[in-house]
């Protein structure tokens, strides 16, 4: 892990640069999506340039987190990498990109982990995705003390909100919103034939919701039959591979696609062939993937009704229960955790001064003990240990109150001044006289 850059009193700053559903439409988000392969390239490169780097990329957001001594330069680097991933000019991305620093960036990630920034407030998938982003950064060795602390605290915040509020009592994930939409448009689901494409976590939640709503027949399609069969056994569905999609489309009334593919899974031509054979029977298609699995041109077919993740925002707004009290409690927890992170981050200013002061005092103690060796040499080993312990206790007691006061001061504007004063008074970092 990289060490904090604390020379000359500088501490690592925190910066987040990203796009999300709050500003960017799905067309842009899918272009800016950072998949695992690209993240493995970007994180080490950004860390080498800035200090520490981690990337959180989901269907709703692509965000780069950096710990750095130069916020301006790091922000520009992250912006350029996102623009490069999306193959967009800097001006095109600038109108939808968000840049947050220090406490604002921490508060944002904590709110994201809590599900407060999701399209469906309170959805539960995002906490696992935050955990995965942290794990990936650790594996790539692009994370360090600041981002490690940040992401661990984000996961802790999400867990607190799950256990201390009622925010998650109602089903509030994107998959649950998709199945609510299906139920509203083609009820009853008991007589519906559903096709779920993909076998990841999102597909698992879709299947759970379909079963909960007593969907009639469910087919799970995946690239590998083994994973499709695994889910099918759990949810009473029928497993197939993607090679058998054409026949399944002819039968399906509802298609929900949520793969991790970077390419279109169902083209307009694929759906057109199925539409011809369906002889006018309507088909509801819901695309939960970013990048999109379903060709947008499908929406032009007369008997096809296509929705994507952005469309679900309206469905969520219609079905959202009044959870203002729970949201307020969750926000209070986020504020509390943010303040805790802010105080820790500010304490980084005085940590080097405290460490130097203690090292300085211990060197003096060791030197004086060596000078008294002619006297101490006549002591027994037990008496010698008593002298060692006594002198260490004296140093600790003398430094305890200054250390406590410096740490308290670190959370305010006087923190760096305290650190500077201590370094000046004791000549810390200067050449020995």
Beta strands, then each sheet from edge to edge (+ up, - down):
strand 1: 13-20
strand 2: 51-57
strand 3: 61-68
strand 4: 98-101
strand 5: 193-197
strand 6: 217-222
strand 7: 238-241
strand 8: 254-257
strand 9: 283-287
strand 10: 304-308
sheet 1: 2+ 3- 1+ 4-
sheet 2: 7+ 6+ 5+ 8+ 9+ 10+
end
